[in-house]
Amino acid sequence: MQRHTGRFSIYIRPFSYVLDLIIINFLAYHLLINSLNGLYYHLFVSFSWIIISLNVGFYEVYRFTKASEIVTKIIKQYVVFTIVNFAYIGYFLKFSEPSVIIQFVSVAMLLIAFEKLFVYYFLRKFRVVFGGNYRKVVIVGEDKNIAQLVDFFNDNPNYGYKLEKTFDLKTSKKQQIQDCFDFVAKNKIDEIYCALADLSNTDVNNFVDFTDNNLKTLKFLPDEKEVTARNLILDYYGYIPIVSLRNIPLDVQINKIVKRVFDILFSLIIIIGVLTWLVPILGFFILWESKGSIFFTQKRNGLNYHEFDCYKFRSMTINEIADLEQVSKNDPRITKIGKFIRKTSIDELPQFFNVLIGDMSVVGPRPHMVSHTEMYAKRVDKFMVRHFIKPGITGLAQTNGYRGEVENENDIINRVKYDIFYLENWSLALDLKIIFLTILNAIKGEDKAY
């Protein structure tokens, strides 16, 4: 059930940001006059470049993006960046030599355009020659409805999609769908493409449930005779329309950046302002009452089901079943100081180190012990969907009464419902609301905080 795609594309975008900013600042230093080479100007061009790129989608380049779209993005970035530079020098410096700015911006954009297109075509060649950076896919539908997409994947290996198998629904439809599920599970397939014209509502729901529970990406070939009423994402592979089912706000780059910046700033405030003095005080009481470490480390599942070490203040005596049995009410393993820090949720504060290093977010689905994750994944529908985003120190489910021990099936089912709602409706305002409610609940005390 673990999601390993073997791709390195996630590193390309941050690398491009850094490289482009180096090019811009290097050329500004060498091509512009001294009056434009102050710290304020370099900060201005750096921040303006990032803001412009986010608005024009300069770095939103995917394996199915056309070269013409990249060129369009380059032109937009060039025009807006030039205007912004003229606005700066006109307002602050009353500079009257426009040719110098045009030269600087033009040379910078030419180098960045060359770098951008080089990476784009290099990756395409790399996929063909070395077979790397690809996604394994299957296609489901009648031959006549999927033939175009089959040809596209077979004729365009440079896009990075490897077609493993097709499932023809013309005969034995139910069996073909089940064979598809079995094949996807056994062969670590990344994406499933389905022809909507060949699926009933029940079939669509079955595919949605399967992909959600197995952390697979589901996309559709829309029925040309019907208009889809749902709020879906439409992309084009060549001239073939492809529909993606789930819209996750945190898949958008600007939202990722906003949430990550907020996580870093908030975690630094807690670490510097609270943990620097709280750790030695709590450490004294924890060690005074029982032998062991101040901190308790436990393996948990995070983004894309990857395991990470989750940190907490140790609230129990050392025991062999800490990774197997969840804490229950009046649990004899809990120490006196442990009872207090669990009741006030202070035991969770070391997880801000997890947030700072990027394993967790301040707000998100709460991570479970690995053994419990595997158990719930088999028993609870759509449980795996919560691993599409980073886990959090607190979450929407926890502020709505579903924290602590899972006493019955409804507890975990409702947690998943709240987690999916959060995943599909994320906003910074929602994060702030959840943080406020978490602090309020900690002050008031909660029945399940034990």
N, C-alpha and C positions, 0 to 999 in steps of 0.2 A: 504493500500500500504506500510505501515511501515514494515520493515524487523526485526522481533524479532525471534531469533532462540533458545533462552533459553539455550545456551551452555556456558560452562566455560573453554573450551579447550584452548582458547587464553591465559589464565593465566598460563597454565602448563609449556610452554616452557621458559618464563622468570624466573619462579620459579625454574626450573631445572638448568638453567644457574647459578643463585645465589647460590643454594644449592651445586652444583658441585664445584664451585670456593671456597666455604667455606671449603668443605672437603679437597680439594687439599692443600689450604694454611694452614689449621689446621694440616694436616699430615706432611707437609713440615717443619713446625715449631717444631713438636715433634719428628720426625724421622731422620731429617738431622742434620749434625754437624753445629756448630755455623758459620763457614765460608760460609755456604750456606743459612744462614737465614737472610741475609740482605734485605733491601727494594727492591733493584734492582732485586734480584732473584725472590721475590714474584710477582713483577710486570711482570717479564719475563714469569714465568709459567702461570700467569693469562691470559696475552695477547696471548701467544702461544697456550694455551688451546682453547681460543675462535677462533683464526684463523684456527687452525687445524680442529675444529669441523665444521666450516663453509665449509671447503674444502671437508671433507669426509661426510658431511650431517649428522653428529652425532645426531642432534636434529630434523632432518626431519623425524619424525615418525607420521604417520597418523592412523586413525582408521582401514584402510584396509592394513596396513603394517604387514608383517609376522614377527613372532618372530625370525626366522632364519636371516632375514635382519637386525634386531636389533643387534643380536649377531655379525654379520659381521661388522657392524659399530663400535661396541665396540672393536673388534680385531684391526681394522684399526686405531682407535683412540689410542689404547694402544701402538701399534708398533711405530707410528709416534711421539707420545708424549715422548716415551722412547728415541728415536733417538735424538730428539730436546734437551732433558735434558742432554744427554751425550755430545752433541755438545757444550752446554753452559759451562759445567764444564771443558770440555777438553780445550776449548779456553781461558776461563777467569781464571780458578783456577788450571789447571794442576792436577786435582783430580785423585787419582789412586785407589779408592775403589769402583768399579762398583757395588758391591753387595748392597751397601747402597742405591744407586739410583734405582736399580731394585726393592729392597724391598719397597721403597717409592711409586714408580709408580704402582707396582703390587697391594699393599694394597689399594691405592687410586682408581684404576680402578675396583677392586673387590667391593668396597663399592658403587661406582657410578653405576656399572653394576647391582648390587642388587637393588639399588634405581630405576633405569630406568625400569628394568623388573617388579619390584613390582608395579610401577605406571601403566605400560602397562596392566598387568593382573588385577589389582585392578579396573581400568576403565571398563574393559570387564565384570567383575563380577558385578560392580555397575550398568551397563546398563541393565543387565539381572534381577537383584534382585529388583532394585528401579525404573527402567524404565527411568532413567535420562541420560543426555548427549547424546541424540539421534537426528537424523535428519529424518524428515518425507519426504517420497519419494513416487512417483507414477511411474509406468512403462507403456509405450505405445508401442504397436506392436502386431503382430499376436502371438497367444499362442505358436506356435512351435519355434518362434524366441526369445521369452523372457522367456521361461520356466526355463532355467538354472539360470538366474538372479533372478527370482521369488523364486526358491528353495534356492538360496544362501542367500537372505535376510531373508526368513522364518526360515532357518536352522541355521543361525548365528546371533542371536540377540546381541551377545557380540561385534559385529562390530559397533553397535550403529546406525543402519538404521532401521526405522520402515516403512514397506511397508503398505501404507494406501489403495491403490487401483490400479488395472490394467485396461487398456483400450484396448480391443481387436479390431484391425483395419480390421479384416477379413470381417466384414459387417458394413455398414453405416459409412464408414471411416471419412467422413467430420463431421458427427454428433458426432462421438466418440472423435475427436480432440477438437471440441467445448466444449463437456462435460468435457473433461480433463481440459481445460482452466478455465471453471467455477468452477470445483472442487478445483483446485489448488488455485484459488483466494479466495474462501470461507473458505478453511480449513487450511490456512497458511502452505502450503507445501513448503519444502525447496529446493528439487531437483526433476527434471524430467529426467527420463531415456527413451530414444527412440531407437527402433531397426531401423537402417538406411535402412535395406533391405526393409522395409515396407513404406518408406516415399519418396515422390517425392521431387524435388528441391523446389517446391512451399511450400510443407509441412514443410520442414526443415526451410525455411525462415520464415514461420509463427511461428514456435516454437522459433526461434531466436528472432523475434520481440517481442513475448509475454514475454519471460523470461527477455529480456533486459528491457522492460517497466515495469516489475513487480518485478525486483530485485530477480529473481529466478536463481538457478544454473541448467544449461542444460548439460546433458551428453548423449553419444551415445553408443549403442552396434554396433560395426562395422560389415559391411556385409562381411562374411567370403569369399565370392566369388570375392570381389573387393578389390583393394588397394586404400586407401584414399589418395588423392593428396594434401590435405591441410596440413599446418603446425600446427598440433594439438598435444595435450598432451595425452599420452597413459599411463594408469595405469592398474593394475590387481587386481581384487577382487577375491582372490583365484586364479583360473586359467582362469577367465573370463576377456577378454580385455574390458576396458571401455575408451571411448574417450571423452575428455573435449574440448569444442569448442573454448572458448576465452582464450588466453594466456595473462595474466596480469603480467608484470615484477615485479610490487610491491607486488605480492603474494609470491615472492621468499624472504626468510628470510633475506639473506644478503642485498638485495636491500632495504628492510624495515629498516634495521639497518642503512645503509648508509644515507638514506633520513632522518631518524629521528635524527641522530647525526648532520647532516648538518642543519636541522631545529633548533635544540637546540642552536648550536653555532651561527648561523646567527641571531636568535631572541635575544640572549643575547647581541650580539654586538650592535644591534639597540636599545634595551631597555636601556642598560648601557650607550652607547655612544651618543644616541640621545634623547630618551624619558625622561631621568632623568632631563635634563634641558629644554626640549621643553614643557613638560606638564605644569609647572607653568607659562611659558610665554603665551602659547596659552590659558591656563585656565583663565588668567586675561582678555584677550580680549573677550573670549567667554562669560564670566559672565558679563563683562562690557556692552556688547551689548544687552544681553537678559538674563532673569532669567531662572534658571534650573540647570542641572548638566553639568559638563565639558564633560562627556562621554555620548554617546548614545548607549543603549543596545537593541539588536533586536534578536528575535528568528529566527534561520535559520536551514536548514537541512544539515547535514554533512554525514560522513561515515555511510553506511548502513541505511541512511535516518533518523538517530537519530537527534533530535533537540538539539541545543546548543545556548548559549548566545554569539552573535557576537558583539565585541566592536568597536566603532568608536569615533572620536572626534565629538561632537555635532555641526552640521553645519546649523541647522534649528531652528526656534522658536518652542517651545513646541506646538504640534498639535495632534489631536486625530486620524488623518488618516496616521500617519507616518508608521504604519505597514501594510497599505492597498494600498496606492498609491505611485508608484515609482516617484522619482524626475524627473521633465521635464525641458526643457530649459526655462529660465526666471521664474522659480518657485518662487512665492512670499514668500514661507516659508523659503527660504534660506537667511541667514543673510549676512552682508558684509564680516565678517571674514570667514563665511562659504563658500562664493563664492571663496575666495582665497584658502582655504585649500582643497576644492573639485577640483579646477582647477589643483592644484599641487599634488593631491592624498595624501596630508598629513593627511587627515581625516581617512585614512585606517591604519595608523601606530599603533594604539592601538591593532590591530589584531595580532601583534607579541606576545601579552600576550596569545591570543588564540593558537598561534603556540607553545609557550613554555609549556602550560599545555596539549597540545596534541589534541585539538579539530580541529585544522587546520594545514596546511602545508604552507611553504612559497610560493610554486608553486602548483597549482592544479585547478580544475574547480571552478569558483567563485560561492559561495553559494547564493541562492536566498531567499527572504522572504518566509515564510511558505505558505502564501496564494498564492503567485505566483508559487511556486513549485508545489502545488496541481493542479493549473490551467494548467501549461505547461505539467505536466505529462499526462494529459488527451488529450492535443491537439498536442503535438510534439512527433513523433516516436523516441524511444530509449532515451528519456530524462532522464529516471531513471538510465541509465548505469553510468552516471557521479558520482553516489553515491557509486560506488564500491571502490573508493579511497577517501582520505581526501580532503576537499575543500581547496582552496589556496587564499592567499592575491592577487596574480596575476596568470595569466594563459596564455596558448597558444592562446586562443581565444581573450583575451584582447590585446595581442601584435600584433594581426592581424586585429585590427579595430573594434572588437565586444565587446566594454565595455560600461558601462553606461546604459542609457535608452534603453529598447527594443521598437523600434518604429514600427516594423512590424514583420510578421511571419518569414521572412528570417533571421532577426537578431538572433532569438533564435535557429532556425534550424542550422545556421552556427556555432553558439556557441557550440551546441551539437556535430557537426561534428569534430570541433577542439578538444573538450574535449575527445571524444572517441579516436581520433588519439593519443593524449597525453597519455591516459590511456594504450593504447596498445603498445606504443613506448617509454615509459619513460626511461630516462637515466639521470645521474647527469649532464652530459654535456648539455643536453637539458634544464634542470633547470637553469643552469648558463646562458645560452643564453637568456632564457625568462626574467631572472632578469635583465640582461644587457639592453635588449630592453625596459623593463618597466622603468628603470631609464632614459634611453635616451628619451623615449616618454614623461616622466614627465617633463624633462628639456625643451624639444621643445614645450610642450603643445599639447593637443589633442582637436579636435572639439567637441567630445562627453563628455569631462570632465567638467560636470556642475552639 
